[in-house]
Amino acid sequence: APDIPVIDQAYSKLSNSITVEWRAVPGATSYMLTAQDGDSFIETVVKNSPGTVTGLKPATLYRITIRSINSGGKSQPSPFRKAKTVLAAPILSVSSPSCDSIALSWKAVYMAAGFSVSLMRSDGLGRMLRENTTNTSLIFTNLDPGTLYTIKAYAWNANGMPGDDFTYNQRTSPNAPADVKVAFNSGALRVSWMPTEGALTYTVTASSGLLKLKCNTSSSSCMVPSLQCSSEYYVSVTAYNDAGSSKPTDAVSLKTIPCAPVNISIEEDELGHLLVSWSSVSFGHYYVVFVKSDDGLEVHCNTSYTQCHFQSDCGFTYFISVFAYNKAGQSPLGDVFNYTTAPCCPSDFRAVFVSSDTVRVTWAPVRGADLYETRAAAWSTVVLCNDTAPACTLSALQCNTRYHITVHSFSEARGSNTSCAPKHVATAPCSPEIKNVSKEGLSVISVQWQSNNEDATYVVTARGEAGLWHCTSTGSSCTLTDLPCGSAFSVSAIARSPAGQSLPSYSVPLEMAPCCPNDLILTQVTQSVTNISWSAGKGAQTYVTTLESPKGQAKCRTLQNYCLLGCITCGTNYTVSLKAISETGLTSSCTYQGYSSSACCPSGVKLYRLSNNGIRVFWRASDETMNYSTDLHGSKGNFTCTPRAGRSHCDITEIPCGDVYTVVVAPLTDKGPKLTFCPKKIYSVTCSGSSVGMVIYRGKSNAEHI
């Protein structure tokens, strides 16, 4: 193996390499350089001195050794030398925020104590600018716009040793163009300017509200087409290069010609006068309206308002155009309108009724009319007749209507002349329509109808088997009186006016409520049952009788002329009512004189033996103020006793024993005969020798009084 080489020196010029110098070793064909940083190392084989180890880390201290190599092998490592790589170069981020400045920034560099940055025009003109700083950003100002600059930067360590440098070329953004000129020509905008240093392209912007039009060019002029009328544009120019854009130039204002007026309306505001109106146009200073008639005559109106008046005549066609003007010039030609005035009105037309609902209208022909329209109008009803002849017949006119009859001349171009004066014709009244027939009282009927006639008198007639009844009114109702109950009628109405008499209305059937029975008789059958009978009521089919008191109500519904009412309370005053109901359900409520049911029969009737062949009859009185009569009926005789009022027993002396007696105790009233439906009880009276023995109750009598 060759001898061990000796390192003369080791140094770093780049941040990623160290260069080593040594004396050549005889017999060595190559050398192995080793750079060690702690446990890591990098080896490089070189031919001769000097040799460089690359791939190192910036600002790092390495131990450098060298071995000589030949075909016999490698020598031992030489004594080491220490060498430190220089600092890495800062990596610049460069921009031109304005036309006279360049901004630089970089990330911090390991072990850097400061940075040195120099800037100079790439064409060599001017002086170099240099700045030393410990920051990581820097701005150079007062530079030339649109100029290419070369920038070099490096970092140094604490010993002032510089590291790698970084070189970058940056152009400043251009200055805004100068001497901008704007011209308007045939709807397009031509913009020109003086070229600016370093600009590659230019953009012209024409803004009007939200609308922006742009033109891009590399020359010093540009055409912006399709400008809108009635608009104010603000025009600016911006220069561009690879560094960015200049500030836009100060905006130049340009107002375009006004748009053609729109919303043009033409109307005859009065007979013989045309009114032309339009919407106001932005940036329009004044307007000129040209009106040319079909006979060749032309007039115009110059105004700063949005309407003009012109005289017109019937039957002419006018051609109308409106222009707006400002300092930029005249608006484009808008729509040309034509307006044809209506034909003149027919004069002296006559309207004659040929029947109640038909009128014939005639008139003299007028110039320029293609067709005639005859119109009969009343409220919302219109009857039309169109004909080319100067006559027309209108039929099916409505009754009770005042018609406005007008004859309009009509042309296909304009239509009808609506200014013609009408004539007025009135028709006969309409037939009334009966809306309601109602009962106002006994034998009194109110008839209501729909009254749409003017100045009409109405006659209502009720016709039936019982005769004719009439009522008259100028309103919408009248009253028929003294109509007999239980009768049927047919009710109709007519209207009369100076124009004539209407047809009768449709008939409405009328049925009077049934008559109340004249006679009503109540007969009490038992203590709780009453029979009611009555005479027949005319027109009645069904009857409902009612007895009502505070203690309750008894009701009966029947087709007969009598009825049995049960559940009657004795000794009670009842109101008596009867409803007579017809076959169709009409009802008459009839009220009669009140009814008092009979006094109540006493209860608890018993017989007791007395001395000396006497019998005592005892009972429980239903009313302590009532007088009672006691009757005992037997085969050996009949016995009666009547005690004083308030007494609840009665004694009968010397009654034969050995007989069966039927005992009845009934109340006495001054309103009629003694009641016969009180309960009858049977007792056996036995003999004890010749005297009354035992009194034995045998039950009730089965005989019923109906």
Salt bridges, closest charged atoms under 4 A:
ASP8 OD1 - ARG23 NH1 3.01
ASP37 OD2 - LYS57 NZ 3.13
ASP123 OD2 - ARG121 NH2 2.70
ASP144 OD2 - ARG121 NH1 2.64
ASP242 OD1 - ARG171 NE 3.84
ASP269 OD2 - HIS309 ND1 3.46
GLU270 OE1 - HIS273 ND1 3.89
GLU373 OE1 - ARG375 NH2 3.54
GLU433 OE2 - LYS435 NZ 3.20
ASP631 OD2 - LYS674 NZ 2.67
ASP651 OD1 - ARG616 NE 2.64
